[in-house]
């Protein structure tokens, strides 16, 4: 019995400086049980669940997080959101192809972001070319009709999103990035 208790205590870990996934330091991490719940209550006590691939997502409660077989652990409270730094934005985009959705227009696009400052892709069945750069504030700037528009990129509940910040300080989602792959995988 002592061995089981020791193993359980060893299985419960603490996050320490988890800047990669945005989780705060020293939060008690609860490991999901091997036998997953089949049904959960509808109560709202949000937890931030971490999947095997280290991505995070907010779930309504611990039971709903652990019912997802990909989730290995969770912490109390919703997952934090954070604005990416210029270095993180550069690493995320430069030399990579992304698939994204523009929610307001229900458009899906696939784009290669060339390190030379050009972008090439397909949106709604049409090929396009554009320019990109990162400004001093770490925003990604993309040209549209010869005008450069700069926006913040955030990690929100494990998903990268591009936001416009209104004059009132409200964040409006412009783009939701579904995936990133190394290189120009579609030869754009």
C-alpha positions in Angstrom: 0.0 0.0 0.0 2.9 2.4 0.8 4.3 1.8 -2.7 1.0 2.7 -4.3 0.8 5.9 -2.3 4.4 6.8 -3.1 3.8 6.1 -6.8 0.6 8.3 -6.7 2.5 11.1 -5.0 5.3 10.8 -7.6 2.7 10.9 -10.4 1.3 14.2 -9.2 3.8 16.8 -10.4 4.2 20.5 -10.4 4.7 22.7 -13.4 7.9 24.8 -13.2 8.3 27.7 -15.5 6.1 26.3 -18.3 6.4 29.3 -20.6 6.1 27.1 -23.7 2.5 26.2 -23.0 1.7 29.4 -21.1 0.8 27.7 -17.8 1.7 29.6 -14.6 4.5 28.4 -12.4 3.9 26.1 -9.4 0.4 25.0 -10.1 -0.7 21.7 -8.8 -1.1 19.3 -11.7 -3.7 16.5 -11.4 -2.9 13.4 -13.5 -5.9 11.8 -15.3 -6.8 8.3 -14.2 -6.0 5.3 -16.4 -9.7 4.4 -16.5 -11.4 7.3 -18.2 -14.9 8.6 -17.2 -17.7 7.7 -19.5 -20.2 10.3 -18.3 -19.7 13.7 -16.6 -21.8 16.2 -14.8 -22.5 19.6 -16.5 -21.1 21.7 -13.6 -18.8 24.5 -14.6 -15.5 24.4 -12.7 -13.0 25.1 -15.5 -9.7 23.3 -15.7 -6.8 23.6 -18.1 -6.1 20.2 -19.6 -2.8 19.3 -21.1 -2.6 16.7 -23.9 0.1 14.3 -24.7 1.5 16.7 -27.3 1.8 19.4 -24.6 -1.1 21.5 -26.1 -3.6 22.9 -23.6 -7.3 23.5 -23.7 -9.9 24.7 -21.2 -12.6 22.1 -20.3 -15.8 22.8 -18.3 -14.6 20.5 -15.4 -12.0 17.9 -14.5 -14.2 15.0 -15.6 -14.7 16.4 -19.1 -11.0 17.0 -19.4 -10.1 13.4 -18.4 -12.8 11.9 -20.5 -10.7 13.0 -23.5 -8.1 10.2 -23.9 -5.5 12.6 -25.3 -5.5 14.6 -22.0 -2.9 13.5 -19.5 -3.4 16.0 -16.8 -5.1 19.2 -15.7 -4.9 22.2 -13.4 -7.6 24.3 -11.8 -8.9 27.3 -13.8 -9.2 28.2 -17.4 -6.0 28.1 -19.5 -4.2 31.4 -19.6 -3.9 33.4 -22.8 -0.8 35.3 -23.8 0.5 37.5 -26.6 3.4 36.0 -28.5 6.7 37.8 -28.5 8.3 38.9 -31.8 10.7 35.9 -31.6 7.9 33.5 -31.1 5.9 34.9 -34.0 9.0 34.7 -36.3 9.6 31.1 -35.3 5.9 30.2 -35.7 5.5 31.7 -39.2 8.8 32.0 -41.0 9.5 29.2 -43.4 6.3 27.4 -42.5 3.0 26.6 -44.1 -0.2 27.2 -42.1 -3.8 26.3 -42.5 -6.2 28.9 -41.0 -9.8 30.0 -40.9 -11.1 33.6 -41.1 -14.2 33.2 -38.9 -16.0 36.3 -40.0 -16.0 35.3 -43.6 -16.0 31.5 -43.2 -12.9 31.3 -45.4 -10.2 28.7 -45.1 -6.7 29.3 -46.4 -3.4 27.6 -46.7 -0.3 29.9 -46.8 3.4 29.5 -47.1 5.3 32.2 -45.2 8.6 32.6 -47.0 11.5 33.9 -44.9 12.2 36.4 -47.7 9.2 38.4 -46.7 6.7 37.0 -49.2 3.6 34.9 -48.6 2.0 32.6 -51.2 -1.2 30.6 -50.8 -4.7 29.5 -51.6 -7.8 31.1 -50.2 -11.3 30.1 -51.3 -9.9 28.3 -54.4 -7.9 31.4 -55.5 -4.1 31.7 -55.4 -2.7 34.9 -53.9 0.7 36.6 -53.1 1.4 39.0 -50.3 4.2 40.5 -48.2 4.8 40.0 -44.5 7.0 41.3 -41.7 7.1 41.5 -37.9 7.1 45.0 -36.3 8.9 46.2 -33.2 5.9 45.3 -31.0 6.0 41.7 -32.2 2.9 42.0 -34.3 2.7 40.2 -37.7 2.1 42.6 -40.5 0.6 41.4 -43.8 0.0 43.5 -46.9 -3.5 43.7 -48.3 -4.3 45.9 -51.3 -0.9 47.6 -50.9 -1.5 48.5 -47.2 0.4 46.8 -44.4 -1.9 45.7 -41.5 -0.3 44.7 -38.2 -2.0 42.5 -35.6 -1.1 40.6 -32.4 -0.9 36.8 -32.3 -2.0 35.1 -29.2 -2.0 31.6 -27.8 -5.5 31.2 -26.4 -6.5 27.8 -24.9 -3.8 26.1 -26.9 -4.8 27.6 -30.2 -2.9 30.4 -32.1 -5.1 33.3 -33.2 -4.6 36.7 -34.8 -6.5 39.5 -33.2 -7.4 43.1 -33.9 -7.6 45.3 -30.8 -10.3 47.9 -31.0 -10.1 51.5 -29.7 -12.0 50.3 -26.6 -9.4 47.6 -26.0 -11.6 44.7 -27.1 -9.9 41.8 -28.9 -11.6 40.6 -32.1 -10.5 37.3 -33.6 -9.5 37.8 -37.2 -7.8 34.4 -38.0 -7.7 31.1 -36.2 -4.6 29.0 -37.1 -5.5 25.3 -37.4 -2.1 23.9 -38.1 1.5 24.7 -39.0 4.0 22.5 -41.0 7.6 23.1 -41.7 8.5 24.2 -45.2 6.5 24.9 -48.4 4.6 21.7 -48.3 2.3 22.6 -51.3 5.0 24.2 -53.4 3.3 27.6 -53.5 
